[in-house]
Amino acid sequence: MKIDPLFEQQATEWRSRSIELAHWVMLRLVNRTDVWGRYLKPQHRENQAGERNSAITAPFRDERGKVFLGVSSLEKHFKARDGGGVLGIHSTGSDGSCRWLAIDIDRHDEEDLSVTAEGNFVAAQVWFRRLVEMGFDPLLIDSNGRGGFHLWIAFEQPIENATVCRFADSLVADFERLGLDARPETFPGDFRYGHYGSWLRLPGLHHTHSFYSRLWNDEPQADEPFLSGHAAIDRLLAMQPAPIVVCERQGLVPKRRTVCVDFDGVIHSYLSGWQGEAVIADPPIHRVDLAISQLRKNFRVVVYSARCRTPEGIQAIRAWLARNNIEVDDVCEHKPPAFVYVDDRAVHFTGNWEDTIQQIHQFRK
């Protein structure tokens, strides 16, 4: 097979900066590390029944919760020599937060004359310039060398999924006027708790073609319309995440990470001990109202307790909080995913099970 020297040069340049790129992706783009997208090797994309599948959600089901996406995995993506090493990242975190928005302007079928590379590029440029006017620093990526483009922006802080989806809808609402037959796919998609949601391939090697991402050169009077190799990587790493003030002007609301707080012994002083789910006999812990108020400036504070196993217990907590002028964001029926859990009866695992067993035996009754 004939070797393309230009492709090999670009491959060498992307591989040489794999560590730098991996750290950048982890810092700016990764929304969750428990799952990610992975493309299969070309020879494994068709099963014995003739069914084709080019990608999977990684890791395998029995490894989830044990194996996580990290810098070393991302580094392998940028060192990949074929589509089997190419990765994608999920567009929404498990808590409904988003660190980026992307528009995928596809051209998979080159024989479909209703979709042209030129038409896709015109639409991508219009949306790119619109984002610049709003104060964003977008990246316009030639994703496959055949008329497919990815348009990315990143946020300085995680943003609420629903507001990102609304913003994306408004941004691409004029797709027909711009000559596209179909609305381009936008990331993130709608968020539902318990669902992983959509993922998008990272820049770098294409999963099917011998092609490395090129970035549109938006510098005035640029000699080349697209940057490749080191120049493309430099532009990628230079992307500035949008400050919150820019996001809020466009209706993009910052996501408050969740702090899950136990009730008895943390909010309720619990001096009288357990008397049933609906019996809350004691006053609040001193100044807990001020502490929770302070927390809620930056976090979503929810309460979860053993009392929440019955509707009467949940109602009793809500009524008690109201009587004591303590405002939280929710009282949860089930233990929610959270940034941190605050519990008066927690044992901190340090990595040594002998120490942990000793802590459990010494734990106060």
Secondary structure, DSSP 8 states (H G I E B T S, - for coil): ----HHHHHHHHHHHHTHHHHHHHHHHHT-S-SS-EEEE--GGGSB-TTS-B--EEEES-GGGBTTB---HHHHHHHHH-SSGGG-EEEESS-TTSEEEEEEEEE----TT-TTS-HHHHHHHHHHHHHHHHHHT---EEEE-SSSS-EEEEEEEEEEEEHHHHHHHHHHHTTTTTTTT-SS--EEES----TT----EEE-SSB-SSSS-B-EEE--STT-SSSEE-HHHHHHHHHH---B-HHHHHHTT--B--EEEEE-SBTTTB--TT----TT---S-B-TTHHHHHHHHTTTEEEEE--GGGGSHHHHHHHHHHHHHTT---SEE-SS----SEEE-TT-----S-HHHHHHHHHHS--
